[in-house]
Amino acid sequence: MPTKDQLPQVPAALADVSFIAGPSAAAAAALSISQWHELVRAGEAPQPAFRSHRCTRWRLTDVRDWLIQRGQPTADRPAAGPNKAGRRHA
């Protein structure tokens, strides 16, 4: 069985019409699946494009656009400053 590195790349045109599951969307946003579902319920994350019994999917483009928008600074969420983790204090 091939590893992920050995799989062919998804063509850009196909990626634009792809659907992804909640765990994949949550992982892309660095969230737990519970946090993802809370944001969806609150209307702060994209709504599912397809929902049936035990099968909920989001459009990849919707999630991608939301992630880009989420990374933009706003009045209540300023841009992140430089990483200070590597600095030493004298």
C-alpha positions in Angstrom: 0.0 0.0 0.0 1.5 3.4 -1.0 2.2 6.0 1.7 0.7 9.5 1.5 4.0 10.8 -0.1 3.6 8.3 -2.9 0.0 9.2 -3.8 -0.6 11.4 -6.8 -1.4 15.1 -6.2 -5.1 16.1 -6.5 -5.6 18.3 -9.6 -6.5 21.9 -8.6 -9.8 21.7 -10.6 -10.8 18.6 -8.7 -9.8 20.0 -5.3 -12.3 22.9 -5.9 -15.2 20.5 -6.1 -14.0 18.1 -3.4 -15.8 17.4 -0.1 -14.1 16.7 3.2 -15.3 15.2 6.5 -15.4 17.1 9.8 -12.2 15.5 11.2 -10.3 16.7 8.2 -11.7 20.2 8.4 -11.0 20.3 12.1 -7.4 19.1 11.6 -6.8 21.8 8.9 -7.9 24.4 11.4 -5.8 22.8 14.2 -9.0 22.2 16.2 -10.5 19.2 17.9 -13.6 17.8 16.3 -15.7 19.0 19.2 -14.3 22.6 18.8 -15.1 22.4 15.0 -18.7 21.3 15.6 -19.1 24.1 18.2 -18.0 26.7 15.6 -20.3 25.2 13.0 -23.3 25.3 15.4 -22.5 28.9 16.4 -22.3 29.9 12.7 -18.6 30.8 13.0 -17.4 28.1 10.6 -18.8 26.9 7.2 -22.0 25.0 7.2 -22.0 21.5 5.8 -22.8 21.2 2.1 -23.9 17.6 2.4 -25.6 16.0 5.4 -27.2 12.6 5.7 -27.3 9.9 8.3 -23.7 9.5 9.6 -22.3 11.4 6.6 -21.6 15.1 6.9 -19.3 16.8 4.4 -18.0 20.3 3.8 -16.8 21.8 0.5 -13.0 22.0 0.5 -13.2 25.5 -1.0 -15.5 26.7 1.8 -13.2 25.5 4.5 -10.1 26.8 2.7 -11.7 30.3 2.3 -12.8 30.2 6.0 -9.2 29.4 7.1 -7.9 32.3 5.0 -10.4 34.7 6.4 -9.8 33.4 9.9 -6.1 34.2 9.5 -6.8 37.8 8.7 -6.5 40.3 11.6 -9.7 42.0 12.8 -10.5 44.6 15.4 -11.2 41.9 18.0 -8.4 39.6 16.9 -5.2 41.5 16.0 -2.4 39.9 14.0 -0.1 37.6 15.9 3.2 39.2 16.9 6.6 37.6 16.5 7.2 34.3 18.2 8.9 35.1 21.5 9.4 31.5 22.5 13.1 31.4 21.4 14.1 34.6 23.2 16.2 34.4 26.4 16.0 37.0 29.1 19.2 38.3 30.7 
